[in-house]
Amino acid sequence: MGAQTLGPNLTLPTAGSKDNGVYVCTADDDGGNTASAAIMLQVLYPPKVRAESEVVYTGLNYETSLACVVEGEPLPQVKWFKGGVEPVNPLRLFKAVDASKRFSLQFARVQRGDFSNYTCNATNFMGNDSALISLQGRPKPVRYYSVGVGENGTSYTLVWHVESYAPVITYNIAYKNESDLEELWVNFTVPGTISSSHYHSSSHTFTQLQPGATYHVQVTATNEFGESDVNQTFSFTTTLDDVESGIVSNIQENLKNNINDNYNIDDGATWNSTGNHRTREGDSALTSSQTKVTHDQDEVQLGADDTSGGLSLFPATNQRTHVIAFVTAIILFVF
């Protein structure tokens, strides 16, 4: 149900195409008599043309169509031009329009000379408008199908797909390290692909990369009709596995040395095992102030002089092992 307004006049301050339609004026008197009249409003405005797709990709001998959506009042006259000036051949190309004001130019079998730019032009006495549509035989932009984080620090495999109705001759690859101060792109090509359909897949493994670095990549495909556009720049990051291992080893070694210094642990000594008991060699004589430590299944027997508790509840080597393991776990979690 439409909106209602009281009064003898209806004013539309900025009438537009959305206001087109039938308006009903209804009046009644005190005697209960009612009268009404219908008014058709037609707002005139110049054409508006919108391309359904600005670029249409296809191949030789394929069926395809170009389409534009046209608005305007009165209904505009639509003409198609090839290359901006040449009217299309009406004997070979079929022009159609549907109820949604969609005008199309249809190719039963695309020929080599059909690859060009086409103009959908609409005109009425209020004005003129047009839209440009390009019919292309070159590949569509490449789509990437790899994750953004690599599996190791010095290499990375990039996988991509591309739609091309003709065989892909070459893939052109450019990449750079994000940390480079200048725009130093490395460019090279890899062989193309031939597919039984117009969908192609390929990949390339980058080597000798910097661990923990971010790289940007652009891949384009080339067939006999030209090179694809750059759809987007793909970014990936190599892992820090090798670097992390070195960092953790260095921290563990420093930690070990610090614990040795703090607890006076002599790594040069060895432990002999006899049954379940282990005794340390190299200490042939212990003073009365030192504690003789033996342990059976991780139990520690403390001498009378060792009553402090705390870390002395474990052998010195076990203290070091537990602390190193704990700190290592924290380091690995952070990295």
Secondary structure, 3 states (H helix, E strand, C coil): CCCCCCCCCCCCCCCCHHHCEEEEEEEECCCCCEEEEEEEECCCEEEEEEECCCEEECCCCCCEEEEEEEEEECCCEEEEEECCCEECCCCCCEEEECCCCEEEEEECCCCHHHCCEEEEEEEECCEEEEEEEEEECCCCCCEECCCCECCCCCCEEEEEEEECCCCCCEEEEEEEECCCCCCCCEEEEEECCCCCCCEEEEEEEECCCCCCCEEEEEEEEEECCEECCCCCCEEEECCCHHHHHHHHHHHHHHHHHHHHHHHCCCCCCCEEEECCEEEECCCCCCCCCCCCCEEECCEEECCCCCCCCHHHHCCHHHHHHHHHHHHHHHHHHHC
